[in-house]
Amino acid sequence: MSGLLRPVGPVPVLVYWAEGALVFGAAMMLVIAVALRISDTSSGSTAQPNPSASAYSVSSPTTSMSPAKLAAKRKAKNRIR
């Protein structure tokens, strides 16, 4: 008589138990991940913008300087070399 507790097959019984433990562990990890995801989204918290991020603005030199100033700066650097 075979069953879950007494597997019959070409593989040793220990392998069946190890496979069962891995499947059970993976299923539990999935359940925990889903539960955490649901509890995270059901808390009603929405993403708030970071106020300190707007205090610092990063702009490229091309937007803050006119093209004429950039060209003059490049020519000055080339003369120094």
Secondary structure as UniProt FT lines:
FT   HELIX           13..41
FT   TURN            42..43
FT   HELIX           51..55
FT   HELIX           61..64
FT   HELIX           67..80
//
